[in-house]
Amino acid sequence: MSTQQIRFCTSRDGTRIAYATCGAGPPLIWLAHFIHHLKFDWDSPVWRPWISALAKRHTLIRYDYRGFGLSDRTDVEFTFGKLVEDFEAVVTASGVRSFALFAMSGGARVAVPYVVQNPDHVNRLVLYGTSPTGPLAATAPPEQAENMRVQLKATELGWPQEIPGFGTFLTSLHIPDATAEQARSFNDLLRLTTSATNGVALLKTLVESDMRGLLPHVRCPTLVLHARQSAVLPFDDGRKVAALVPDARFVPLESRNHILLNTEPAWEQFVHEIDEFLSASPDRSTAFSLDELTARERDVLELVAQGASNIDISVRLKISEKTVRNHVSIIMSKLGAGSRAQTVAISRDAGFGRRSAP
């Protein structure tokens, strides 16, 4: 993987936000977990595998939250609105007009307002390890609110004093099955990333937010993943997110780690699901190829998008099965699709599969 390019942009209130790009291919913006740092993630045994996986086939764009990493750290105000403005500033500065978006944990609640307000810009959405409401939102269950208050207090007390127990508490909470090297690296990252004051301020802003009213208005294809035994956010939170997003696909991951690790069995499933889902992201070349389809190819693609088999298409269009196979092969070539499943995903993104069969 090529080295990353780090740049800066300015949010609406003047705060400088650091963002980085790496890899090549269709753009993918990653709104990561709050414990990360553009520079130090590059060599982190926890985050480096994520960067490699997401940049494998994409131009990966990621950024440091205000008050964190290489972004401005002093005299920074934390409000939910400003976090959304920071994200918008990164999108604008990166120059991408249509992109896939991967948002995880509390960052998903920053991304979703943009997704709803800019339906033509986000072509695919992945939500990982998140919840419809923050643990301190007005409607959150009392036990979740109390648990989060304890976490915030532990962070506030332990971060500046570097008491080992507090750092290990956060690490054990997020990656309980980490190796010694992964745990040590994550502990170090806590203090390299930001101050305790900024850490608590950002976390408090994220956990007070609520996106239940926005999720039903997401219109792009959406994949929701959640670790079944996550101690940070209950598994049922992931199910609730998937249930609120129209036609979202839900994938449970057999893991205790809130931040998945490449040393566990669930990692391979995670990477496979992400690759399959994001590989269907439409781009300009796909849109052009759709225009190149003949009338008959469009009829065939419509039925493919509806889930019909080659035999079904043969009967319904009154053509031989061999002719159907030829049409499907030509269509896949024109769309640049590597599988029938990817062809279905691309065609549905383009509006096929929704009308009555010809």
LINWOSUL-V745627 format. One record per helix or strand of 3 or more residues. SS is the DSSP state (alpha for helix, beta for strand). FROM is the first residue (numbers start at 1). TO is the last residue. Records with the same first field share a line. If there is no record, write none. Layout:
# LINWOSUL-V745627
SS: FROM-TO + FROM-TO
This chain:
# LINWOSUL-V745627
beta: 5-10 + 16-22 + 26-31 + 58-63 + 99-104 + 122-128 + 221-227 + 249-253
alpha: 40-43 + 48-54 + 80-94 + 105-117 + 142-161 + 164-174 + 180-193 + 196-207 + 212-215 + 235-244 + 266-278 + 284-291 + 295-305 + 310-317 + 321-335 + 340-349
